Amino acid sequence: MPGGRRRAVGKTSDSAGVWRGPVCFALVQPEFAMAIVAVYQFRAKFRSSTDSPDVPPKVGLSRSGLLVLRQDADVRSDADAVAACLRHGAFDAVIHAYGVIEPAKLQLPQNRDFVPLYEAALAEGSALSYDPNSAPPEETPHVTQAGFRPDDRR
């Protein structure tokens, strides 16, 4: 405005142009960022005195498993995964694969068995599941069948 008085936008003496209300920075503060849940495939030795699907395998037996780990960022961290395996009784863990779980995919019917692990990881930080049938050949006892004879027919 030539020759006239200009109005300063944002000037604190005049309330026009100044936002006077609470300001929230929750979307940029790291403590409010949504945690991701990653899954690590591993093989480890377990230390337990029983062998059932609900508890780790007997002492010294190795099994393959999945570790579901809550993380702040989508970054593979084998050290954090191995430490979480230790807390669950899996020792000498070797991490084979890493991936991030997409929460929307948990709604698919083929993923419904994975939901409890996901929820446990969100609540407690990590969850572990192992395959009881993943023993390596050196740990699998030889099965002998009584009365088994090789087929001599040719």
C-alpha positions in Angstrom: 0.0 0.0 0.0 1.8 3.1 -1.1 1.7 6.0 1.3 -0.2 4.0 3.8 0.6 2.0 6.9 1.5 -1.6 6.2 0.2 -4.3 8.5 2.9 -6.6 9.7 1.8 -10.2 9.6 3.0 -12.1 12.6 3.6 -9.1 14.7 2.8 -9.9 18.3 1.3 -6.5 19.1 -1.5 -7.1 16.6 -3.5 -10.4 16.9 -4.3 -10.6 13.2 -2.0 -13.1 11.4 -0.7 -14.6 14.6 -1.8 -18.1 15.6 -2.6 -18.0 19.3 -3.3 -21.5 20.3 -1.6 -24.6 21.4 1.0 -26.0 19.1 1.5 -29.8 18.9 4.7 -31.3 17.5 3.6 -34.9 18.2 4.1 -36.0 14.6 7.8 -35.0 14.6 8.8 -36.1 18.0 10.5 -39.5 17.9 8.9 -40.8 21.1 5.5 -40.6 19.4 6.7 -42.3 16.2 4.9 -45.6 15.4 7.1 -48.6 16.2 7.6 -51.1 13.5 7.6 -54.9 14.1 10.3 -56.9 12.3 10.6 -60.6 12.0 13.9 -62.4 12.0 14.4 -66.0 11.0 17.1 -67.8 13.0 18.6 -71.1 14.1 19.7 -71.4 17.7 20.4 -73.9 20.5 18.0 -74.0 23.3 18.4 -74.7 27.0 15.4 -76.3 28.6 14.6 -79.5 30.5 11.4 -80.4 28.6 10.5 -80.8 25.0 6.9 -79.8 24.1 5.5 -77.3 21.6 4.8 -74.8 24.4 8.4 -74.6 25.8 11.8 -74.5 24.2 13.5 -77.8 23.2 15.7 -79.8 25.5 19.1 -78.6 26.5 21.5 -78.3 23.6 19.1 -79.1 20.8 18.9 -76.6 17.9 15.8 -75.5 16.1 14.8 -73.0 13.5 12.5 -70.2 14.6 11.1 -66.8 14.1 11.7 -63.8 16.4 9.3 -61.0 16.2 10.9 -57.8 17.4 9.5 -54.3 18.0 11.9 -51.7 16.6 12.0 -47.9 16.2 13.3 -48.0 12.6 13.3 -50.4 9.6 16.9 -51.3 10.0 18.2 -54.9 10.3 19.9 -55.3 13.7 21.2 -58.8 14.2 22.8 -57.8 17.5 19.4 -56.8 18.9 17.8 -59.9 17.5 20.4 -62.2 19.1 20.0 -60.4 22.4 16.2 -60.9 22.3 16.8 -64.6 21.4 18.9 -65.0 24.5 16.1 -63.6 26.7 13.8 -66.3 25.3 16.3 -69.1 26.0 17.7 -69.4 22.5 21.6 -69.4 22.6 24.1 -69.2 19.8 21.5 -67.7 17.4 22.4 -67.3 13.8 20.1 -64.9 11.9 19.2 -65.9 8.4 16.6 -63.5 7.2 14.9 -60.2 8.1 11.7 -58.6 7.1 9.1 -56.0 8.3 5.6 -57.0 9.1 2.9 -54.9 7.5 0.0 -54.6 10.0 -2.6 -54.6 7.2 -1.4 -58.0 6.0 -2.2 -59.5 9.4 -5.9 -59.3 8.4 -5.4 -61.9 5.7 -6.6 -65.4 6.6 -3.2 -67.1 6.0 -1.6 -64.7 8.6 -4.1 -65.1 11.4 -1.8 -67.5 13.4 0.9 -64.7 13.3 -1.3 -62.2 15.1 -0.6 -63.3 18.7 3.2 -63.1 18.0 2.7 -59.6 16.6 0.7 -58.4 19.5 3.1 -59.9 22.0 6.0 -58.2 20.3 4.2 -54.8 20.5 3.3 -55.3 24.2 6.5 -56.9 25.5 9.2 -55.9 22.9 9.7 -59.4 21.4 8.1 -62.8 20.9 9.7 -66.1 19.7 8.3 -69.1 18.0 10.3 -72.2 16.9 9.6 -75.1 14.7 9.7 -78.3 16.7 10.3 -80.4 13.5 13.3 -78.4 12.4 16.0 -80.5 14.0 19.1 -81.0 11.9 19.9 -84.5 10.7 22.6 -85.1 13.3 20.1 -84.5 16.1 17.3 -86.6 14.6 17.3 -90.2 16.0 17.4 -93.0 13.4 13.9 -94.5 13.1 13.9 -98.3 12.7 10.9 -100.3 11.7 10.5 -103.7 13.2 10.2 -106.3 10.5 11.4 -104.0 7.7 13.0 -105.8 4.9 14.3 -104.3 1.7 12.3 -105.0 -1.4 14.2 -107.7 -3.3 11.8 -107.6 -6.3 13.4 -106.4 -9.4 
